[in-house]
Amino acid sequence: EISQDEAIEIAKENASFEPCPQLQCVQIRYVPRGIPVRGYWGVVLSDTLDSDGQPNRIESFLIDVQTGEAART
């Protein structure tokens, strides 16, 4: 099974930029999908934050918990 940290690393490897170092630039949550349910990590990366601390450009990925396969969403 792929851990949260592994899913973040997989997303970073597939992103077109390096996310900024602030905590808000990397978001992750567990996403159950389908019947029967299959688990995914939803990972959102941001390259910078605006003056209000909100992410600017983002890329999001679904990482299969079982295989580690990444799909850009």
Residue, then its C-alpha position, 0 to 999 in steps of 0.5 A: e500500500i502507498s503511504q501519504d508521503e509516498a503519494i506526495e513524492i509520486a505526485k511531485e515526480n509527475a508535476s511540471f513544477e516543484p511545489c513551494p515549501q509552505l505547508q499550504c502548497v501540498q494538500i492530500r486526502y484519501v478518496p474512495r472511488g468505484i464499486p467495489v471501492r478502490g482507494y486513491w490519494g488525491v494530491v494537490l500541489s501549488d507552485t506559489l501562494d498569493s498575498d492572501g496565502q492561497p495557492n496560485r497555479i495548481e496541479s492535482f493527481l489521483i494516486d492509486v493506493q494499491t499500485g502507486e499509478a498517478a493520474r493527472t486530474 
